Amino acid sequence: MEAMQEVVTPSELEQVLARGDVTGYIGIEPSGLLTTAQAFQIARSLRLLHEAGVHMTVLLADWHAYINDKLGTDMDRIKRCGAYLQAAFEAMGVDGERTRYVWASDFAKDDGYWELVVRTLKASSLNRIKRALTIMGREEDESELDSSKIIYPAMQVSDIYYLDVDIALGGMDQRKAHMLCRDVAGKVGKAVKSPVALHFALLPALTGGSVRDDPVAAKMSKSKPDSALLIHDTPEDIHRKLKKAYCPQGELDDNPVTELCRLIVFPNAGELTIRRPEKWGGDMHFTSYGMLAEAYGSGQLHPADLKAAVADALAELQRPVRERFESDPIHEEFAVTQ
């Protein structure tokens, strides 16, 4: 599947899709405003899976957000944030008829779910569980601060078993949980599925960093608003943030501006126009990321011109979301002061 950075495994995915009546899931913590990276990568992945005939479940992981200390561990706010997430994805064109939204707190009422959590913990070493804490955006040793965090990876694995899905979707930062789910499926003592794992790429923070080397520290994060684009940012906000973004001349690797082109602009808009005065070479028009990468890598395109064009493109792509919430600003309580 071309939108994914990793498929575990391609042959299993082929078999599952050929069988038909396929189900999948993605879990999201209701923890605040959606970043541009998170929103577009998830929405695009959901649309592509819908087109492939997959029935998708979005798990609004409220108890997970509570364990992860999000929104002041205020469950009422976490619930309101979950409703906001659903509205945001619908504003981005995710088909509500083919997407089911469920709450983790509904699972917590079922003894069968907690049996899966315990069985997953029994089938996993403590070290393996601690290594998986990075799925929370945490380091391994942070489990020492709050013992509830140690069950988070087992809860995420059990979410997948409990939903009985064929596909587990997430960013590359969720890989450790998905691999744990696959590895212990035959050891939990219950008839559970070992899902195909689909992982989409993460976008680096605007300040730079390698999401390959350290996805937790380097990815866009709403906790650092000026290092991330948010789906509610005004065109002025987007231009201001991108103007300061890390974008070394001629370099493509770990460049957040070119990655925005590769992962968001071209997949969603299909083209990008660079507006330049004739004395600086005139306008440039690209219809693929490959074309843009060649021009930027060879020095034909200046970072300032690229930033301005990307800001215009993103402002237009995010316009439906901004308009959706203008008359119903339920997102405002989740804003982080810059």
C-alpha positions in Angstrom: 0.0 0.0 0.0 1.8 3.1 -1.3 0.8 5.5 1.4 2.5 3.3 4.1 6.1 3.5 5.1 5.9 -0.1 6.4 3.6 -3.1 5.9 4.0 -6.1 8.1 3.7 -8.1 6.0 2.8 -7.4 2.3 1.9 -11.0 1.6 -0.4 -11.2 4.6 -2.1 -7.9 3.5 -2.7 -9.4 0.1 -4.3 -12.5 1.5 -6.5 -10.5 3.9 -7.8 -8.1 1.2 -8.4 -11.0 -1.2 -10.6 -12.7 1.4 -13.0 -9.7 1.7 -15.0 -8.5 4.7 -11.9 -7.0 6.2 -11.8 -5.0 9.4 -9.2 -2.6 10.8 -8.5 -0.2 13.6 -6.5 2.9 14.6 -6.3 4.1 18.2 -6.1 7.8 19.0 -5.7 9.4 22.4 -8.1 12.4 22.9 -5.3 14.6 24.1 -5.6 18.0 22.4 -5.7 19.7 19.0 -4.8 17.7 15.9 -1.5 18.5 14.3 -1.5 18.9 10.5 0.8 15.8 10.3 -1.4 13.6 12.4 -4.7 14.7 10.8 -3.7 14.4 7.2 -1.8 11.1 7.6 -4.7 9.5 9.5 -7.4 10.8 7.2 -5.6 9.8 4.1 -4.9 6.3 5.5 -8.6 5.9 6.4 -9.7 6.9 3.0 -7.3 4.5 1.2 -8.4 1.6 3.4 -12.1 2.4 2.8 -11.3 2.3 -0.9 -9.8 -1.1 -0.4 -13.0 -2.3 1.2 -11.8 -2.2 4.8 -14.3 -1.4 7.6 -12.4 0.8 10.0 -12.8 1.4 13.7 -11.4 4.5 15.3 -10.8 3.8 19.0 -11.0 7.0 21.1 -8.6 5.9 23.8 -9.9 7.9 26.7 -8.5 5.7 29.5 -5.2 5.6 27.7 -5.1 9.4 27.6 -5.9 9.4 31.3 -3.0 7.1 32.1 -0.8 9.2 29.8 -1.6 12.3 31.9 -3.3 14.1 29.0 -5.7 17.1 29.6 -4.9 17.2 33.3 -6.4 13.6 33.6 -9.8 15.3 33.5 -12.0 12.5 32.0 -14.8 15.0 31.1 -12.4 17.1 29.0 -10.9 13.9 27.5 -14.5 12.9 26.4 -15.1 16.3 24.9 -11.8 16.0 23.1 -12.9 12.7 21.6 -16.0 14.3 20.2 -13.8 17.1 18.7 -11.6 14.5 17.0 -14.6 12.8 15.4 -15.9 16.2 14.1 -12.4 17.1 12.8 -12.0 13.9 10.8 -15.4 14.2 9.3 -14.6 17.8 8.3 -11.5 16.4 6.5 -13.7 14.1 4.4 -13.4 10.8 6.4 -16.6 8.8 5.5 -18.7 8.6 8.7 -20.7 5.8 7.2 -17.7 3.6 6.8 -16.0 4.6 10.1 -17.0 3.4 13.5 -16.0 5.4 16.5 -15.8 3.6 19.9 -14.5 4.5 23.3 -11.9 2.6 25.3 -14.0 3.2 28.4 -16.7 1.0 26.9 -14.2 -1.9 26.9 -13.4 -1.3 30.5 -16.9 -2.5 31.4 -16.2 -6.0 30.0 -14.3 -8.6 32.1 -13.3 -10.2 28.9 -11.2 -7.2 27.9 -9.3 -7.2 31.2 -8.7 -10.9 30.8 -6.9 -10.1 27.6 -4.8 -7.4 29.3 -3.7 -9.8 32.0 -3.0 -12.6 29.5 -0.9 -10.1 27.3 1.1 -9.1 30.4 1.7 -12.8 31.3 2.9 -13.5 27.8 5.3 -10.5 27.8 8.5 -9.8 29.7 8.7 -6.7 31.8 11.6 -5.4 29.7 9.5 -5.9 26.5 6.6 -3.9 28.0 8.9 -1.1 29.1 10.5 -0.9 25.7 7.1 -0.4 24.2 6.4 2.7 26.4 7.7 4.9 23.5 4.2 4.4 21.9 3.0 6.9 24.6 5.6 9.4 23.7 7.5 8.3 26.9 10.9 7.0 27.7 11.3 3.5 29.2 12.3 4.8 32.6 9.2 6.9 33.0 7.2 3.9 34.1 9.0 4.4 37.4 7.1 7.6 38.0 3.6 6.2 37.7 2.9 2.5 37.8 -0.3 2.7 35.7 1.8 3.4 32.7 3.2 -0.1 32.7 -0.1 -1.5 31.6 -0.6 0.9 28.7 1.2 -1.3 26.0 -0.8 -4.3 27.1 -4.0 -2.3 26.9 -3.2 -1.2 23.4 -2.4 -4.8 22.4 -5.7 -6.0 24.0 -7.6 -3.2 22.2 -6.7 -4.9 18.9 -7.5 -8.4 20.2 -10.8 -7.3 21.7 -11.9 -5.6 18.5 -10.9 -8.7 16.5 -9.6 -6.8 13.6 -7.5 -7.9 10.6 -5.4 -4.7 10.3 -3.8 -2.4 12.9 -3.1 1.1 11.5 -0.8 3.7 13.1 2.2 5.9 12.7 5.8 4.5 12.9 5.8 5.5 16.5 3.2 2.7 17.2 5.3 0.0 15.7 6.5 -1.5 19.0 2.9 -2.0 20.2 1.9 -3.6 16.9 4.9 -5.9 16.9 4.2 -6.9 20.5 0.6 -7.7 19.4 1.8 -9.9 16.6 4.5 -11.6 18.7 2.3 -12.7 21.6 -0.9 -13.5 19.8 -0.1 -17.2 19.9 0.8 -17.1 23.6 -2.2 -15.4 25.3 -4.1 -18.6 25.6 -7.1 -17.3 23.7 -8.1 -17.4 20.0 -6.9 -13.9 18.9 -5.8 -12.6 15.6 -2.3 -11.6 14.7 -3.0 -8.4 12.7 -1.4 -7.0 9.6 0.4 -3.9 10.8 0.3 -0.8 8.6 2.5 2.1 9.5 2.5 5.6 8.0 5.4 8.0 8.0 5.8 10.6 10.7 6.6 14.2 9.9 9.6 15.8 11.6 9.0 18.9 13.8 9.5 22.3 12.0 12.6 22.7 14.1 14.2 19.7 12.5 15.3 16.2 13.7 15.3 12.7 12.5 12.0 10.8 12.9 13.9 7.6 11.9 16.4 7.9 14.7 14.1 9.2 17.4 10.4 9.4 16.5 9.3 10.4 20.0 11.5 13.5 20.2 11.6 14.5 16.5 8.0 14.2 15.3 5.6 17.2 15.2 4.0 17.6 18.6 1.1 19.8 19.7 2.8 20.3 23.1 5.3 22.6 21.2 3.0 24.6 19.0 5.6 26.6 17.1 7.4 23.4 16.2 4.2 21.9 14.7 1.4 22.9 12.4 -2.1 22.5 13.7 -5.2 22.0 11.6 -6.8 25.1 13.1 -3.8 27.4 12.2 -4.8 30.5 10.2 -3.0 31.2 6.9 -1.0 33.8 8.8 0.0 31.2 11.5 1.1 28.8 8.8 3.2 31.3 7.0 4.8 32.5 10.3 5.7 29.0 11.4 7.0 27.8 8.1 9.1 31.0 7.6 11.1 29.9 10.7 11.2 26.2 9.8 14.3 24.2 9.3 14.8 23.9 5.6 18.5 23.6 4.5 19.2 24.5 0.9 19.3 21.5 -1.4 18.7 18.9 1.4 15.8 16.5 1.4 16.5 14.1 4.3 14.8 15.1 7.5 13.6 18.4 6.0 10.2 19.2 7.4 9.2 21.4 4.5 10.0 18.9 1.8 8.4 16.2 3.9 5.2 18.3 4.1 5.3 18.3 0.3 5.9 14.6 0.0 3.3 13.4 2.6 0.6 16.0 2.5 0.7 18.5 -0.3 1.1 16.2 -3.3 -1.1 13.3 -2.0 -3.9 15.7 -1.3 -3.5 18.6 -3.8 -1.7 16.8 -6.6 0.4 19.9 -7.5 2.4 22.8 -6.2 3.0 26.2 -7.8 6.0 28.4 -6.8 5.3 32.1 -7.4 8.5 34.0 -8.1 9.4 37.3 -9.8 10.8 36.9 -13.3 14.1 38.2 -12.2 14.4 35.2 -9.9 13.4 32.7 -12.6 9.7 33.1 -12.7 7.0 30.7 -11.5 7.6 26.9 -11.3 4.9 24.3 -11.4 5.2 20.8 -10.1 2.8 17.9 -10.5 4.7 15.3 -8.5 7.0 15.2 -5.5 9.7 13.7 -7.6 9.8 16.8 -9.8 10.0 19.1 -6.8 12.7 16.9 -5.1 14.9 17.1 -8.2 14.5 20.9 -8.5 15.1 21.5 -4.8 18.0 19.0 -4.5 19.8 20.6 -7.5 19.5 24.1 -6.0 17.0 25.5 -8.6 14.5 26.3 -5.8 15.3 28.6 -2.8 14.0 27.5 0.6 12.1 30.9 1.1 10.2 30.4 -2.1 9.3 26.8 -1.2 8.2 27.7 2.3 5.8 30.4 0.9 4.3 28.0 -1.6 3.8 25.2 0.9 2.2 27.6 3.4 -0.3 28.7 0.7 -1.1 25.1 -0.2 -1.6 24.0 3.4 -3.8 27.0 4.2 -6.1 26.0 1.3 -6.1 22.3 2.3 -7.0 23.1 5.9 -9.7 25.6 4.9 -12.6 23.1 5.3 -11.6 22.3 8.9 -11.2 26.0 9.8 -14.6 26.7 8.4 -16.2 23.8 10.2 -15.1 25.1 13.6 -15.7 28.8 13.0 -19.3 28.6 14.1 -18.7 25.8 16.6 -15.3 26.4 18.2 -15.3 23.3 20.4 -11.5 23.0 19.8 -10.6 26.2 21.6 -10.4 24.7 25.1 -7.7 22.3 23.9 -5.3 25.0 22.6 -1.8 25.1 24.1 -0.5 28.6 25.0 2.5 29.3 22.7 
